[in-house]
Amino acid sequence: MASNSSSHSPRTVEEIFKDFSARHAAVLRALTGDVEEFYSQCDPERDNLCLYGHPNESWEVSVPAEEVPPELPEPVLGINFARDGMERRDWLSLVAMHTDSWLLSVAFYFGARLNRNERTTKETIVIILKIIHNEGREDIAHEVLTTDQMNLEDIKDIPTEWRISKSRATL
């Protein structure tokens, strides 16, 4: 795994959200704009591969870190093995679902250092952000919002108790 993730350790709610958003943008680009390059890097003949999104908005396909335990939660292992045994769209959707779980686990890993009020705010922000996998879409990136396009007040499907007022938002 590249070193740009290992030395990065966000400590505030805003830093965690920025980290999550940057990693999200990176893997979204891998699964959409750079899909041909991503697909070719996931050769089933190679060892267990993972898709990493980095806080500098870059992505990479590589084997997991050798250190035990790893510095960060690891993404799903072996994304390359099912590539040729599934329809391309289904395989990309599967990778997207696993990547969503990894993105959330990294955000919650960083959030473990926060106090109760900070954790509540971070969880709210992460829930509001649209995730990569949009079930039932032809294009897995269809209608995915970037943080620049998102207005917290416009998200109607978030339960009232999870919403935050603009005065509490840290963005």
N, C-alpha and C positions, 0 to 999 in steps of 0.2 A: 504494500500500500504506500502511496506517496506520502512524503513527510509534511505536506502542507495541511493535513488534517490533524496530525498528531501533536503539533505544537500549539494548536489553536484551542483555547478554552474559554468560551464566553461565560461571563459571570453575572450579567444582569438580564432582566427580562427582555429588554430591547436587543441586546447582543445575541441572546438565544434565538429570538425571532429572526434577526438578520441572518444568523447562521443557517437556520432552518430554511429560510427563503432562498438563500444562495445555493444550498445543496439541492433544494427542490428544483430551482431553475436549471441547475447542471444536469440532473437526471432527466428532467423533462426534455431538455435539448438532445440528450443521448437517445431518448426514445422517440423523438419526432424529427427534428431538424437534422440530426446527425445519425439517423437510423441506419443508413447503409454502412457507415463506418462501424457503428455499434454492433450491428448484425455480423459483420465480417470478423470482428474481434472475438466474438463468442463461439469460436470453433469448438465443436464437440470433442475433437481429438485432444484438446489441451486439458490441463489439470483443472480442478474445481475453480471456477472463476466467480467473481463477485462484481457488481456494479457499484462504484463509489461515486458519490457527489461530494465535491469539496467546497469549503467556505469561500473560495475565490471564484466560484461558479464554473469550475472545470469538472470534468468527469473522467473516469478511467475504469477499464475492465482489467482486473488483475486477481492474482491469488490472494487469499487473506493474509493478514499479518501473522508472522510466526510466533510472536510473543504470546505467552499465556499467563494471565488473562490478557486479552487485547486491551489497548488503551481506550478504545471506544467500542460500543456494541458493533458487531459485525453484520453486514448485510447477508442476505440468504446466499448460501454456498451452492455452487454448481448450476448457475443459471444457463450455462452453455450446453448441458447434457440433453435437455428437452428440446433444444432449438430445432433440430431436423425431424423430430417425431411429432410435431404439432403444426397446425396452420400458423403462419407467421403472425397474423393479428392476435390469435389466442396466446401465442408465446409472449408477444410484447405485453399483452394485458396481464399475463401471469407475472412477468418481471415487474411491471408497474405496481401490482398489488403488493408484492413482496418488498418493493422499494418503499412504498408508503409506510409499511410497518417499520422498516429500518429508519426512515426519516423521523418518525415519531419516537422511536426508542432512543435515538441520539438526542433529540430535544429533551426528553424526559430524563435522560442520563445527566445532561448539563443542568437541568432544572432541580435535581436533587439537592443542590447547595442553597436553593432559594428558601426564604421563609414562607409561611403559609399564605400571606397576602400576595407575595410575588408569584408563587406557584399557581394560584388561582388565576391571576392575570395571564400568565404564560399559557396555561392550558386553554384559556378562552381564545387567545390569539391563534394558537395552533389549530384548534377545532374550526375556527372561522376560515382559515386558509383552505381553498379548494385543493384536494389532493389529486395526484396524477391520474389515477385510474377512474375513468368515467364509464361505468358499466352501460353496455348497450350502444356505444358510439362506434361509428365506423373509424374515426380517427381518435385515438386515445387522448389527444391533447385538445379536442374540440371543447370550446368554452371554458378552458382552464384559465383562471384569472391569475395574473401576476400581482405581486404586492403593490405595484404602481397603479394598477387598474382597480384595485379593491377599495371599496368604501365600507367600513364596518357597519354603518347604518343601513346599507342596502341589502344585507344578507337577511332574508326573511325566514329561512328554514332553521335558524338557530333558536332553540328553546329560550324563552324569556330569562330564565334563571342563569343561563350561560352568557347572556349579553353583558357588555360593559358600557358604561357611559363614556362619552368623549373625555370627561374630566379624569377618569381612571385610566384611559388608554395611554400607553407609553410610546406610541408610535409618533 
